[in-house]
């Protein structure tokens, strides 16, 4: 990964590292380019220790709440256990949509025949489908509907 001169060897990594990751690496000085000896620190973790999870989150730019926060919200829900179970299924993307059926190799086509969407996933079934959106538009105030529809 580093040449004899202490520069990054871009030729050896360009075929298997995506461009956005390469640009992040390019911004870092190569190990041999610095004259002082330093310590290794992983800036993507509060304790500065590397983990596969922190690397994955850094690459995917995942800013969603962590599982513990989501689980805490679900367990504090003061409703029916059936609704709590449904919320757990939604938070883990396990609603039996055509996308989930395809993932489990139960069907081949993950499209949604009802509204002719290319993929019927949890987000589409509960929010992005025109039928679901018509229901949400009767419940949510019009000035908040656009914000609701743009959340990921």
N, C-alpha and C positions, 0 to 999 in steps of 0.2 A: 504493500500500500504506500510505502515511502521510498523515494529514490535514494541513491547514494548521496546526492547533494542535499538531502533533507527536505525535499519538496514532495507534495502529494503526487502519487503516480496515478493520474486520471485514466490512462489507457487501460489499466488492468481492472478498473472497477466500473467503467462506464456501461458495460453490457449488462450488469446485474443490479446496479443501484439506481433507483429512480432519480430523475433530475432534481426534484425538490430536496431530497436527502443529500444529493451531491452538493447542492448550493449551501446547505447547512454545514457540511464538512469543509467546503471551500473557505468558509468564514473563520475556521479554526486554524491556528498556526500548526504546522506539522511538528511532531515531537522533537525532531532534530533541528528545527529552525530556532529554537530557544536555546540560549546559552546557559541559563540557570536551571538547576534541577528543581522540579516542582512535584507536588503530590497530585494524584489522580482524584478528581472530584466529579460526581455526576450531578449536574445542576437541575435535573428534572425531578429530583426527589428531595424532600425537606431534610432528610438525614444525609444527603449527598452520597448515597449508596445505590449502585446500579441494580435494577431488577428488570425482568422481562416485561412486567406490567408497566413500569414507568417508561420503558423504551417504546412499547406499543402505544401508550397514550401520547407520547411525544410525536410519533410518526403519524398517527391518525388525527392528531389535534382534538382528541376526545375531551370535551368539557362537560359531559353529562354528569349528573350527581352520581356519587359512588353507590355501590350496592347497599352498603350499610345505611346510608341516608334514605334511600328508597324503601328499604325494608322497614326502617323506623317509621316512616310516614304511613306505610300500609298497616303495620301492626297497631298504630295509634288511631286508625280509622274507626269511628264510632258507628258503624253500620252493620249490616247483616254479614255473617261469615261467608255467605255466597258471593257477596259483592267484594269482600276482602280477597277471596280466592280469585275472582275475576281480575282484580287489580294486580295481583301477583302474576297471573298469566300474561297480562298486558305488559307489565314491566319487564318480563323475561321473553317477550315476543313469542309466546307459545299459544296464542289464539289459533284455532284450527282454520287458518285461511288457506287459500290455494298455494301460496308461497310456502307455508309450513308443510302442507301435504306433499309438495314437490320435494322439500328438504328431507322428508321422511320416506321418500320414494313410494308414495301411495298413488300419485298421479304424475303425469308428464308435463301438462300445461299449467302454468301458474297464473294465467290471465284470468280476468274477472268478467264473466259473460254478462252480468247484470248491467254494468255501465261500460263495458268493452275496454276496460283499463288493461294495460299490458301486464301489470303485476298486481295481484290482490295480496297485499301484506297487511299487518296489523294497523299501521298508520293510515293506509288507504281505507280499510274497512271501517275504521272508527272516526276518521276525520275528513280525508280527502275525497272520498266518493261523493258525487253530486247528491245522492240521496241522504247520506249522513250529514253533508254540509247544509242541506235544506233544514234538517232537524236542528242542527246546532244554531243556525241563523234565527230560529224562533226562540231559542233559549238565551243566547249570548247577546249583549247589547251591541248594536251596529258599530259603535266606535271601537269596541274591543275585538270584534270578529276578525279583522285583518291581522291583528297581533296573534290571536289564537291560531289562525291558519298558517302563520309563518314560523311558529315554534317547531323545533325539531326535538 
